[in-house]
């Protein structure tokens, strides 16, 4: 009976480790963007989806100068986090993620981008 329990525990731990590893690998490549009604944010998301991350950054930075509400500023900062991460500017990405979460700690996209960035940082060490 003890051997069966040990075998089940080992199998469960192995399955959990494999699931965690698969999730981590997927998350590293998955940064998210969120749209708002602001034209600059829409253009930023469009540029990001096309792989033009520098343009996405420019549109997001312009959006931040347009007097957005805090909730929309959080979205833009989260989008900047994703764009900077894709440009491998991890310092700027971390700063943008922190700003997004400071503005809205419950913003799911910001949480996801922060997690993806953290995974990328660990993988690149």
C-alpha positions in Angstrom: 0.0 0.0 0.0 2.8 2.4 0.9 4.5 1.7 -2.5 1.3 2.5 -4.3 1.0 5.8 -2.5 4.6 6.7 -3.2 4.1 5.9 -6.9 0.9 8.0 -7.1 2.6 10.9 -5.3 5.6 10.7 -7.7 3.3 10.5 -10.7 1.3 13.5 -9.5 4.4 15.6 -8.8 5.8 14.7 -12.3 2.5 15.7 -14.0 2.4 19.0 -12.0 6.0 19.8 -13.0 5.3 19.1 -16.6 2.2 21.3 -16.6 4.0 24.1 -14.9 6.9 23.9 -17.3 4.5 23.9 -20.3 2.7 26.9 -18.9 5.9 28.8 -18.2 7.1 28.2 -21.8 3.8 29.4 -23.2 3.6 32.4 -21.0 7.1 33.7 -21.9 6.0 34.3 -25.4 2.5 35.6 -24.5 2.3 39.3 -23.8 -1.1 40.8 -24.1 -2.4 44.1 -25.4 -5.8 45.7 -24.6 -7.7 48.3 -26.7 -9.6 51.3 -25.5 -11.6 53.8 -27.5 -8.6 56.1 -27.8 -7.3 56.2 -31.4 -3.6 56.1 -30.3 -4.2 53.0 -28.2 -6.0 51.3 -31.1 -3.1 52.1 -33.4 -0.6 50.9 -30.8 -2.4 47.5 -30.6 -2.6 47.3 -34.3 1.2 48.0 -34.6 1.9 45.4 -31.9 -0.1 42.7 -33.7 1.9 43.5 -36.9 5.2 43.1 -35.0 6.0 46.8 -35.2 6.9 47.2 -31.5 8.7 50.5 -31.9 5.6 52.0 -33.5 3.5 50.5 -30.8 5.6 52.2 -28.2 5.3 55.6 -30.0 1.5 55.4 -30.2 1.3 54.3 -26.5 3.5 57.1 -25.4 1.5 59.6 -27.4 -1.7 58.2 -25.8 -0.3 59.0 -22.3 -0.1 62.7 -23.2 -3.8 62.8 -24.1 -5.3 63.2 -20.6 -6.5 59.6 -20.1 -8.3 58.4 -17.1 -6.3 56.3 -14.6 -7.9 53.1 -15.8 -6.9 53.9 -19.4 -3.4 55.0 -18.3 -3.1 51.6 -16.7 -4.0 49.9 -19.9 -1.5 51.9 -21.9 1.2 51.2 -19.4 0.5 47.5 -19.6 0.6 47.8 -23.4 4.0 49.6 -23.1 5.2 46.7 -20.9 4.4 44.2 -23.7 5.9 46.4 -26.4 9.1 47.1 -24.5 9.4 43.4 -23.6 9.2 42.5 -27.3 11.9 45.0 -28.0 14.0 43.3 -25.3 14.1 46.5 -23.2 13.4 44.7 -20.0 14.1 47.8 -17.8 11.5 49.9 -19.6 9.1 46.9 -19.7 9.4 46.4 -15.9 8.9 50.1 -15.3 5.7 50.1 -17.4 4.3 47.0 -15.8 4.9 48.5 -12.3 3.2 51.7 -13.4 0.2 49.8 -14.8 -0.2 47.8 -11.6 0.2 50.9 -9.4 -2.6 52.5 -11.3 -4.8 49.4 -11.4 -3.6 46.4 -9.3 -6.5 44.3 -10.7 -5.8 44.8 -14.4 -5.6 41.2 -15.7 -3.5 42.2 -18.8 -0.9 44.0 -16.6 -0.7 40.9 -14.3 -0.3 38.6 -17.3 2.4 40.9 -18.8 4.2 41.1 -15.5 4.2 37.3 -15.2 5.4 36.9 -18.8 8.2 39.5 -18.2 9.3 37.7 -15.0 9.4 34.4 -16.8 11.4 36.0 -19.7 13.9 37.5 -17.2 14.4 34.1 -15.4 14.9 32.3 -18.7 17.4 34.9 -19.9 19.6 34.6 -16.8 
